[in-house]
């Protein structure tokens, strides 16, 4: 028990047209995505700056889909309430971003959100073995965070497998999510290793047949892999 078996397609809003963000969110929902990921970056934890809570709050009304905040920021504890109040119901905290990961993850729960923990490519799975009881999701980064359009790091498959194993042994449901370089050509690799939630940005927005076709193609490839 523990690991989920359906395939979720979760768009990163990073490549969207920010001048029409509400429209972009509606288009993603129409394309059949399962929830929306906001890549929150502070220019310190990663060399890029993106979405504050007010931007997310401004489009909360445009969809009923869940919002997840991928917090690529230092001192994340300061912002949990802000992102929950902005409409995010899942907060993903990087193990590398806080001195006291167990306390930070507990604080996300106290803020009223579901809890995810993320690992950068160089961080071993052992870093989260002692907080598995607190999390609803494990995010294995398959690129070094900060930018979209990077190449999938295929050596992450063993860590995805280890995360899936941890989830299977857990006494509650834990979703295994991957983020970075997910496309029609890498979805099978990630799903066969145990990923069930696939975050994609550039592969969705660059698809020649549009968002809906991209979402369907990646989902069908992943489902065929685990069937
Ligand atoms: C990295 C970002 C990206 C983004 C997806 O910090 O988290 O992984 O969500 O980007 P693509 O799908 O273009 O690799």
Boltz pocket constraint, residues with backbone or C-beta under 6 A from the ligand:
constraints:
  - pocket:
      binder: B
      contacts: [[A, 12], [A, 14], [A, 39], [A, 70], [A, 72], [A, 143], [A, 144], [A, 145], [A, 146], [A, 147], [A, 148], [A, 149], [A, 150], [A, 179], [A, 180], [A, 181], [A, 182], [A, 199], [A, 200], [A, 201], [A, 202], [A, 203]]
      max_distance: 6.0
